[in-house]
């Protein structure tokens, strides 16, 4: 089993794979063309936010059985193509939530006290002590857009600091402590002193803050984005900051981000008043990267060894208890009769345990067999019209 790890994935992930006897190659970054050519040699690829796995790349990945995202987001991968090709995608949606939530708390304190601007002034020999437009967080209202694993943890931390919490999410969510759900984004904007975004990038979330609704925010409110860069129109925010409509902003993500560290990054938010800009570092703590490495590596190992898709974002989640039997896994198109066709071919082999699950257009079957199947039987199953890929584990 050959594994390619890109973008400086935590060493602990590599150690886990090597302990299992897998061959691991670690490369910081590959160009699109180089990756398109190289990926055909690997069974597993692990990436972070700097690598995009497009259809052009995935179609050349003839051996690839799984994709590991050592981060929260999975929008770097063409999920539709990966699913169609029978490749499950795994990520770590929870392990860096604390790191991001703590950073947002830091942003709010710094914005409310104008610490970013004061820091620049002090480094430029200017002593400018004032309490004008400087505030405590206690008693202020934080509006959280996206009340998932990060948003809900931020909610609890902020409430412990004496803030009032409101949130907006399109899905039903369990409310923590005294957090209140708003019925619309505009209702949240109108009632928040701070607005923090924690949503994935979808057709529904692109440009959630735009020229039409930014005026629904309170004058003097603060805007924070630690989710995805295209969620907010930064040109609109830049104008609102420069005309003093917004009291400040903090951004960790941007519509266009460099693939590597550079010294000439340009952005409309630069030089805006009371604006904090950081280079997509929300989950970049030692603790988060170690925990993500352990989490995702173990999900991949369980898929390789047992066929478990628990934690996959594009496959049905399925798991069969570990046994000493011969384990067979088949990934197929979600069509009526797929399982029956497999069972018909296996009519002379006793199946001691079997599970099937489907999700949208994909289906996955795991079964434990009392005896191994020969090559001809394996090829018959793989040649079924519905079959995408098969493995004996």
PyMOL commands that set and color helices and strands:
alter all, ss='L'
color gray80, all
select helices_A, chain A and resi 11-19+32-41+55-58+79-84+97-112+115-123+149-160+185-190+214-216+229-231+234-242+286-306+338-345+375-382
alter helices_A, ss='H'
color red, helices_A
select strands_A, chain A and resi 2-6+23-27+44-47+66-69+88-90+141-145+164-168+180-181+194-197+222-225+248-251+275-277+326-333+351-359+362-369+387-392
alter strands_A, ss='S'
color yellow, strands_A
deselect
rebuild
show_as cartoon
